[in-house]
Amino acid sequence: MENGNDGNGNRRFNKYACGSVMAASIVSAIYGYVVGVMAGALVFINEDLKISDLKVQFLVSMSHVCALPGCMAAGRTSDYKGRRCTIILASIIFFLGSIVMAGGPSYPILIIGGCIVGFGVGFALIVAPVYSAEISPPSYRGFLTSLPELSINLGLLLGYVSNYFLGKLSLKLGWRLMVGIPAIPSFGLIILMLKLVESPRWLIMQGRVGEARKVLLLVSNTKEEAEQRLKEIKAVVGIDENCTQHIVEVTKKTSSGSGALKELFCKPSPPVRRILLAAIGVHVLLQIGGIAAILLYGPRIFQRAGIIENSKLMLATVGIGVSKFVFTFMSIFLLDRVGRRILLLISSGGMVVTLLGMGICLTVAEHSTEKVQWVINFTIVATYIFVAFMSIGIGPVTWVYSSEIFPLRFRAQGLGVCAAVNRITNVAVVSTFISIYKAITMGGIFFMFASINAMAWCFYYFLPETKGRSLEDMETIFGKNSKLEIQTLPEYNK
């Protein structure tokens, strides 16, 4: 048996690799919960502390702004101290930030707590996808690497559900419990990660070949598969494949990741330049396509459609979380079958159509002098369908694709750059959404999102497919000049 296949040539699923990725994905679930719970908590914080729309935008944007240095620090930390240690650090940051926000007696303390949580978000965005990609075997990498994205959506759903039920408590207690809950899973994850294995690719970057071999034997289905993966990683790091030493001396540049960003931006080879463009492009288009606004300002959008009561707003928002989780769950089974590129094209096409529908409905609602029930119903349904299209393609594929295409020497810090760009565009959307829709109407802003996603479809069309390929093959894939040439390359494990 080779490459994890059974005697009949079928691919086998490694439970240890799956368990490790699922555990690491808890940090992504915490991030998702933070995003989801803030959508509802903002309604109650606004009511309790009597803050203006400008202050609401500032509170939201500051937590996302603080994710930027978190992203960059996470890339260097994961290269210097390891992926597992970085996940533990992210959990500690979430724990502290949640406690500060829950106990915050005033708006300035909320800002401080939000900044701490935002820094943790930056860590979570980087380390969970990197750890998942490096632990996973090529045949199931799409499935396993999408688990952090699925966990984000599970956390998002739990955040919305928390809003609905905790919103029934007293005003001062309800929102504090909402923002304080992440402290519990954060503490649990700190303990859990102490028992999990480190990324074998990071271990080899440190010259710890013997430890990496032990980990690969655990996360591979056969000894032959483990040795093949070890051989490929050693070749990329620059270690002689015939070397049998357990500890090998490597350069400081390799072990610490120093100089990676300079090389990535100043002296990239043509394939690496294409990789960087593709990775940054998918992150920018994910955020400016409208999903950031809907996830955070869903209650306000439904309010503009005609829903007034807080309990109904929170309940309608729960549907966003359900749609996002269900369709992200579906996507993890499609990534390794349908492929990344096809899902991106289907997803962006569906988003264009639903955004046009939402734009029309909200335009009607804004020009109507009384509540129009069909507009409310259609807006809610169209929002759920939009989230479904996003979640089955662009949402999970963005993180899977960007975490797998960077060469090993650039992976953590390259993904850090992508996450930083992701946060910058996210901040641009969430901090200006209210101001823009007041200037061009709520319907107008969704027509704008529709045109952005139409342009995104054209960008996705020219991306190469990566399903089933080894991480060590990515430079070869992006080194080809033609999309047709790329697609005719033989798949890994086929």
Sequence and secondary structure as in RCSB ss.txt:
>XXXX:A:sequence
MENGNDGNGNRRFNKYACGSVMAASIVSAIYGYVVGVMAGALVFINEDLKISDLKVQFLVSMSHVCALPGCMAAG
RTSDYKGRRCTIILASIIFFLGSIVMAGGPSYPILIIGGCIVGFGVGFALIVAPVYSAEISPPSYRGFLTSLPEL
SINLGLLLGYVSNYFLGKLSLKLGWRLMVGIPAIPSFGLIILMLKLVESPRWLIMQGRVGEARKVLLLVSNTKEE
AEQRLKEIKAVVGIDENCTQHIVEVTKKTSSGSGALKELFCKPSPPVRRILLAAIGVHVLLQIGGIAAILLYGPR
IFQRAGIIENSKLMLATVGIGVSKFVFTFMSIFLLDRVGRRILLLISSGGMVVTLLGMGICLTVAEHSTEKVQWV
INFTIVATYIFVAFMSIGIGPVTWVYSSEIFPLRFRAQGLGVCAAVNRITNVAVVSTFISIYKAITMGGIFFMFA
SINAMAWCFYYFLPETKGRSLEDMETIFGKNSKLEIQTLPEYNK
>XXXX:A:secstr
  TTB TTS B   HHHHHHHHHHTHHHHHHHHHHHHHHHHHHHHHHHHT  HHHHHHHHHHHHHTHHHHHHHHH
HHHHHT HHHHHHHHHHHHHHHHHHHHH  SHHHHHHHHHHHHHHHHHHHHHHHHHHHHHS GGGHHHHHTHHHH
HHHHHHHHHHHHHHHHTTS HHHHHHHHHHTTHHHHHHHHHHHTTS   HHHHHHTT HHHHHHHHHHHSSSHHH
HHHHHHHHHHHHT  TT   SS    HHHHH TTHHHHHHHS  HHHHHHHHHHHHHHHHHIIIIIHHHHHHHHH
HHHHHT   HHHHHHHHHHHHHHHHHHHHHHHHHTTTT HHHHHHHHHHHHHHHHHHHHHHHHHHHT SS  HHH
HHHHHHHHHHHHHHHHHTHHHHHHHHHHHHS GGGHHHHHHHHHHHHHHHHHHHHTTHHHHHHHH HHHHHHHHH
HHHHHHHHHHHT    TT  GGGHHHHHH S HHHHHTS  TT 
